[in-house]
Amino acid sequence: MKELINGYMYDTDKSKLIAKVYGPYIFEDERQWNEALYQTQDGKFFLKGDGGPRSKYYDNPALIPYDFGDAEFWYREQLDNVYTAYDITKAKDPDPNYNTFCRLFKDKEEAE
């Protein structure tokens, strides 16, 4: 999926998928939705949302540009959700995971 927003082309095929999360419903539920955080080759973030016919993304798949703070907040919220499921510090490859969070956000905050 690609979309031109404010003169910038956001393209899921040419960007790196950082993390993807699914709503709390089973896949057959019409309310089911998912969101995926992407980073473009030049470092811009955006969120892609999709969903079933009764979801918040019905008939309107969204590509939403995120600045650094928005992307960090979204990822931190997903990381908190993962922590409630299991200890990600001991997991081999959780998604989203703490190492990715540090590389993208925490390490950059500390450098500033």
DOPA-964532 format. One record per residue: x, y, z of N, C-alpha, C in turn; residue in three letters. Coordinates in steps of 0.2 Angstrom, whole numbers, plus 5000, padded with zeros to 4 digits. Each point is the difference from the previous one (the first is absolute). Layout:
N
XYZXYZXYZala
...
***
This chain:
112
500449945000499650065000500450065000met
499950054996500350065000499550064999lys
500350065003499550065000500550065001glu
499850054996500350065000499750055005leu
500450025005499750045006500550065001ile
499750064999500450065001500650004995asn
500049974994500550004996500549955001gly
499949955004500549955002499649934998tyr
500349964996499849934999500149955005met
499549985004500149945005499849944996tyr
500549955001499949944996500249945005asp
499549965001500249945004500449954997thr
500049994994500549964996500750025001asp
500250065000500650035000500350025007lys
499649995005500150025007500149945004ser
500350015006500249945005499449995005lys
499749945000499549995005500450005007leu
499750045005500350005007499749955004ile
499350015000499649965005499350004997ala
499649945001499350004998499649975006lys
499550035001499549985006499349984997val
499749965004499349984998499550025005tyr
499450024999499550025005499849945004gly
499650015005499849955005499549954997pro
499850004994499549954998500349944996tyr
499649955000500249944996500050024992ile
500449974996500150024993499350004996phe
499649955002499350004996499550065002glu
500250035006499650065002500050064996asp
499450024998500050064995500350065003glu
500150015007500350055003500850005000arg
500349944998500749995000500450064996gln
500550025003500550054996500749985002trp
500450034996500750005001500450074999asn
500550015003500450064999500849984999glu
500350034995500749994999500450065000ala
500550005004500550065000500649994995leu
500150044995500550004995500550065001tyr
500649994997500550054999500250004993gln
500050064997500250014993500850005000thr
500349994994500750004999500350065003gln
499750065000500350065002499850015007asp
499749965004499950005007499350035002gly
499650014996499350025002499649945002lys
499550015005499649955002499350014998phe
499649954999499350004999499749945002phe
499350015001499649945003499549984994leu
500049944999499549974995499549965004lys
499350024999499549965004499549974995gly
499849945001499549964996499549975005asp
499449984998499549975004499449974996gly
499649975004499449974998499550054999gly
499449974998499450054998499750045006pro
500249975006499750045006500650035004arg
500650004997500650035004500150074999ser
500450035003500150075000500450024993lys
500249954996500350014994499649984994tyr
499449985001499549984995500050054994tyr
500149974994499950044994500550065000asp
500450005004500550065001500749985002asn
500349954996500749995003500450065000pro
500450015006500350065001500849995000ala
500350054997500750025000500050065004leu
500350005006500150065004500750025001ile
500250064998500750025001500150015008pro
500649985003500150005007500750045000tyr
500050055005500750025002500349965005asp
500650015001500449965005499649995006phe
499750055003499749995007499449964999gly
499650014995499449964999500249924999asp
500549994996500249934999500349975006ala
500350045004500349975007499449995004glu
499550045001499449995004499649944998phe
499949994993499749944998500349945002trp
500750004998500449945002500049985007tyr
500150055004500049995007499449975003arg
499450034997499449975002499949924998glu
500349994994500049934998500449965004gln
500650025002500549975005499749995006leu
499650045003499649995006499549955000asp
499749994994499549954999500449935000asn
500650004997500349944999500349985007val
500250055004500249985007499449975004tyr
499450014999499549975004499949934998thr
500249984994499949934997500649965003ala
500650024999500649965002500650055001tyr
500549985003500650045001500450004994asp
500050054996500350014994500850005001ile
500250025006500850005000500349935000thr
499549945001500349945000499749964993lys
499650034996499849974994500550014995ala
500149954995500550004995499850054995lys
499450014998499950044994499350035001asp
499850045005499350025001499950064995pro
499450014998499850064996499450035002asp
500150075002500650045000500549975006pro
500650025000500549985005500450065003asn
500249995006500450055003500650034997tyr
500449954997500650024996499950044994asn
499449994996499850054995499850065003thr
499650005005499850075003500750045002phe
500549975003500650035002500350034994cys
500149964995500450024994499650064997arg
499450004999499650054997499950065004leu
499850005006499850055004500450025006phe
500149955005500450025006500750024999lys
500449964996500750024998500050074997asp
499550024996500150074997499850055005lys
499549995005499950045005500650025004glu
500349955002500650005004500650044997glu
500050004993500550034997499950074999ala
499450025001499850084999500250045006glu
***
